[in-house]
């Protein structure tokens, strides 16, 4: 069937962009430049929910692939396809009810805008650290934040969502209505079951906070990695630490970045084992207002192309594995973006693990660490040495992990992704997909049922 793009343009309010139009690239370029050669046939910058519904009906009738795009930060480039991209950024309304703490956001709202809307009300949600990340994608894939050990995943705070499904129906999904979709939207991934027009979250009062940033030279790496891993395991759930090792520009540094929902004096005392492991090159520990702490922890991934592998772990990585990983890091290929390459451990546990693995689609409820391994390269560089290096690092770490991978750090090269992302919850997700999208209108690499 020949797609009648003029018909779609006629029956929608927002602009339909084609290659060569001024805003086309901005609305279709993949965040990860590994996928820079991907481009859709058209982008609809939806003016509101009616445009989304008309786009779904048109795509279904014309057999054109369709994908929603919020922040566009899919690591695997899944915010871009070869057909129609529906840009949701105009669905940017934010409604805050200070009396109940309920917050409803449009499907195109970005993290930075939600930060700004919550701050005057003294409310907090477990949100990510990138201001340009779409809230819908973050929540639908789980959503880990510095506050997650205390408040849970972003998905755990989701109370309802309005979903435009493959047959053009708008469904309210919550604990009482369309419960199967509500369950699936808490960790089952964005774009699998429809297009989320809005999402409602339960916020909490923003507590006082403190932050830390500690850096060490590579000579202290083994001792620091061991000490901080143990510290992450025993710290109260009010404390969240990210332990990283990265090589960039020929220099390797170890870092610990953290948030403590309490005074800096407590955080400094908690960090005593880290200081004892080696003298930091830099140490910043300070009391901050909650939202100032969020600003301090904000991090935007550098440009260029990159690849990420993830694992969950229930125990610290053993010294032998750390030594092997550090040696492997020293042999990393040159090049890459400003973030370089390396690995990081994010502290999990706490409130994340108090949710039953079957209660939401997000199944990884026994992890104490999320382990992330990454590499990067610049346009024009051959990615093969970087991907081979990443695969080698992955082999060193995988033997000490509990299995599983983090959906929001999507890995298109991951074998066994169905079990790794979803575990025992995958058959239920497939059944939900079959009920609501039997013809797989919403399909992409690693989509449910593929």
Protein Blocks (a to p, Z undefined) as FASTA:
>chain_A
ZZdfklmmmmpmbdcddehiaklmmmmpcfblmlmmgccfbdcddfbfklmmmmmmmmmm
nopacdddfklpafnlpmbcfkbccdfklmmcccddfknopacddfkbcfklmmmmmmmn
opacdddfbfkbcfklmmmnnopafklmmnopfklmpgbdcdddfkopacdddfknokll
mmmmnonaghkloccfbdcdddddddddddddddddfklmmmmmmmmmmmmmmpcfkbcc
ddddddeehiacddddddddddfklmmmmmmmmmmnoccfbdcdddddfklmmmmmpccd
dedjddddddddfbdcdfklmmmmmmmmmmpceeddfklpadddddeehjllmpcfklpm
blblmbfbdcdddddddehiafklmmmmmmmmmmmmmmmmgbdadfklccfkbghklmmm
nmmmlmmmmmmmmmmmmnomagcehiahZZ
